[in-house]
Amino acid sequence: VSSQKEADRDAPKLLSIPAKRRFLSIEPMLGSIYIGQWLHAQPGVDWVICGGETGPNARPANPDWVRSLRDQCARAAVPFFFKQHGEWLPREFQTSEQASIPARRIGYVRRDGTYYSCAELNFGVDDAQVLFVGKKAAGCLIDGREHKDFPKSRKRPAMHVPDTDLGGHERAASPRSLLRLSNDVVRP
């Protein structure tokens, strides 16, 4: 999903599907999105992946949107994986190493998603300055840290593979016998 409208439309469909794990991919993030109701639902969203838009016509994401999503996940103890900012690096997340990278464009993005260039000179105090530096250079830091969280793995029951054939002779397990044995294992 990319917007609140898409989240409102698609998240309930996701939660209605019987699955062991459900994740919500918010890519490209093109607006502020509130997903708290689906993070706390039972069953709910187990993992959130987020990223900015890429490509020559990419639109910038406001850093407050990303922070809000990260914080919603933290409050619900749901893993949050931030892939990258896309082509645009928010100035406030810029590291000293990134400061030497020349920006191809500089602009501002409002919380409502409106973008305008520096030449327009109509930016407000809450608008975020963004630099078009390319996906690789923009990186994935939010407030100085990467967020690459994964859901905890669910343990499967151990599978017993006999090391002897029916006659008691040692043998190597063949792929076919392993497949047959795996089909016999009772799964919870």
C-alpha positions as CSV (number, residue, x, y, z in Angstrom):
1,V,0.0,0.0,0.0
2,S,1.1,3.6,-0.6
3,S,-1.5,5.7,1.1
4,Q,-4.1,5.7,3.9
5,K,-6.9,5.1,1.4
6,E,-5.1,1.9,0.1
7,A,-4.4,0.7,3.7
8,D,-8.1,1.2,4.6
9,R,-9.1,-0.8,1.6
10,D,-6.5,-3.6,1.6
11,A,-5.5,-4.3,5.3
12,P,-8.9,-5.8,6.2
13,K,-8.6,-8.1,3.2
14,L,-5.1,-9.2,4.3
15,L,-6.4,-9.9,7.8
16,S,-9.3,-12.0,6.5
17,I,-6.9,-14.5,4.8
18,P,-6.0,-17.5,6.9
19,A,-2.2,-17.4,7.2
20,K,0.5,-18.1,9.8
21,R,2.2,-14.7,9.2
22,R,0.8,-11.5,7.7
23,F,3.0,-8.6,6.6
24,L,2.1,-5.2,5.2
25,S,4.4,-3.7,2.6
26,I,4.1,0.1,2.5
27,E,6.0,0.9,-0.7
28,P,6.4,3.5,-1.9
29,M,5.3,5.5,1.1
30,L,3.4,8.5,-0.4
31,G,1.6,9.8,2.7
32,S,1.1,9.5,6.4
33,I,-0.5,6.1,7.2
34,Y,-2.1,5.0,10.5
35,I,-2.2,1.2,10.8
36,G,-2.4,0.8,14.6
37,Q,-5.8,-0.8,14.5
38,W,-4.4,-3.7,12.3
39,L,-1.2,-4.0,14.4
40,H,-3.3,-4.7,17.6
41,A,-6.0,-6.8,15.9
42,Q,-6.2,-10.6,16.5
43,P,-5.1,-11.9,14.1
44,G,-3.1,-8.8,13.1
45,V,-0.3,-7.7,11.0
46,D,2.9,-9.4,12.1
47,W,5.5,-7.4,10.1
48,V,5.7,-4.0,8.4
49,I,8.0,-3.3,5.5
50,C,8.4,0.3,4.4
51,G,10.4,2.2,1.7
52,G,10.5,5.3,-0.3
53,E,9.9,5.7,-4.0
54,T,12.6,5.1,-6.6
55,G,13.2,6.1,-10.2
56,P,13.8,9.4,-12.0
57,N,10.3,10.7,-11.2
58,A,10.3,9.5,-7.6
59,R,8.3,11.6,-5.1
60,P,9.9,12.2,-1.6
61,A,8.5,10.9,1.6
62,N,8.2,13.2,4.6
63,P,10.4,11.8,7.4
64,D,7.5,12.3,9.9
65,W,5.5,9.6,8.0
66,V,8.3,7.1,8.4
67,R,8.9,7.9,12.1
68,S,5.1,7.6,12.8
69,L,5.0,4.2,11.2
70,R,8.1,3.0,13.1
71,D,6.6,4.3,16.3
72,Q,3.3,2.6,15.7
73,C,5.1,-0.7,15.2
74,A,7.2,-0.2,18.3
75,R,4.1,0.4,20.4
76,A,2.5,-2.8,19.1
77,A,5.8,-4.8,19.3
78,V,5.6,-5.5,15.6
79,P,8.9,-5.8,13.7
80,F,9.6,-2.8,11.4
81,F,11.8,-3.1,8.3
82,F,12.8,0.1,6.6
83,K,14.3,-0.7,3.2
84,Q,15.4,2.7,2.0
85,H,14.5,6.4,1.6
86,G,14.1,6.0,-2.2
87,E,15.8,8.6,-4.3
88,W,15.3,11.4,-1.8
89,L,17.3,11.8,1.4
90,P,15.7,13.9,4.2
91,R,18.3,16.5,5.2
92,E,17.7,15.8,8.9
93,F,18.8,12.1,8.4
94,Q,21.9,13.1,6.5
95,T,25.2,11.8,7.9
96,S,28.5,13.5,7.7
97,E,29.5,11.0,5.0
98,Q,26.4,11.8,3.0
99,A,27.0,15.6,3.3
100,S,29.7,15.4,0.5
101,I,27.3,13.8,-2.0
102,P,26.0,16.4,-4.5
103,A,22.2,16.7,-4.7
104,R,20.7,16.7,-8.2
105,R,17.7,18.6,-6.8
106,I,16.8,20.1,-3.5
107,G,13.3,20.7,-2.3
108,Y,10.8,20.5,0.5
109,V,8.0,18.1,1.3
110,R,5.0,19.0,3.5
111,R,3.3,16.6,5.8
112,D,0.4,16.4,3.3
113,G,2.9,15.2,0.6
114,T,3.1,18.4,-1.4
115,Y,6.6,18.9,-2.9
116,Y,8.0,22.1,-4.0
117,S,11.5,23.2,-5.1
118,C,13.8,25.6,-3.2
119,A,13.1,28.2,-5.9
120,E,9.5,28.5,-4.8
121,L,10.5,29.8,-1.4
122,N,7.2,29.0,0.2
123,F,8.3,26.4,2.7
124,G,7.0,26.3,6.3
125,V,8.6,25.5,9.6
126,D,7.2,21.9,9.6
127,D,8.3,21.2,6.0
128,A,11.2,18.7,5.5
129,Q,14.1,19.6,3.3
130,V,14.9,16.7,0.9
131,L,17.8,16.0,-1.4
132,F,17.6,14.0,-4.6
133,V,20.8,12.0,-4.3
134,G,19.8,8.6,-5.6
135,K,18.6,5.4,-3.9
136,K,22.0,4.0,-2.9
137,A,23.3,7.4,-1.5
138,A,20.0,8.1,0.3
139,G,20.4,5.0,2.4
140,C,18.1,3.8,5.1
141,L,18.9,5.6,8.4
142,I,16.1,7.0,10.5
143,D,17.3,9.2,13.3
144,G,20.8,7.7,13.0
145,R,19.8,4.0,13.0
146,E,18.8,1.3,10.6
147,H,15.6,-0.6,11.2
148,K,15.9,-4.1,9.7
149,D,13.7,-6.1,12.0
150,F,12.3,-9.5,11.1
151,P,9.6,-11.5,12.8
152,K,10.8,-14.1,15.2
153,S,10.9,-17.5,13.5
154,R,8.4,-20.1,14.6
155,K,10.0,-23.4,15.5
156,R,8.8,-26.4,13.5
157,P,8.8,-29.8,15.2
158,A,12.0,-31.8,14.7
159,M,11.8,-34.4,12.0
160,H,13.2,-37.8,12.8
161,V,15.1,-39.4,9.9
162,P,16.1,-43.0,10.5
163,D,19.7,-43.8,9.6
164,T,18.9,-47.5,8.9
165,D,16.7,-49.2,6.4
166,L,14.0,-51.7,7.3
167,G,16.6,-54.5,7.4
168,G,18.7,-52.6,10.0
169,H,21.4,-51.6,7.5
170,E,22.8,-48.1,7.6
171,R,21.9,-46.0,4.6
172,A,22.0,-42.4,3.5
173,A,18.6,-40.7,3.4
174,S,17.5,-40.1,-0.1
175,P,15.6,-36.9,-1.1
176,R,12.5,-39.1,-1.8
177,S,12.6,-40.7,1.6
178,L,13.0,-37.3,3.3
179,L,10.0,-36.0,1.3
180,R,8.0,-39.1,2.4
181,L,9.0,-38.6,6.0
182,S,8.2,-34.9,5.9
183,N,4.7,-35.6,4.7
184,D,4.2,-38.0,7.7
185,V,5.1,-35.3,10.3
186,V,2.1,-33.9,12.0
187,R,2.1,-30.1,11.9
188,P,0.4,-28.1,14.6
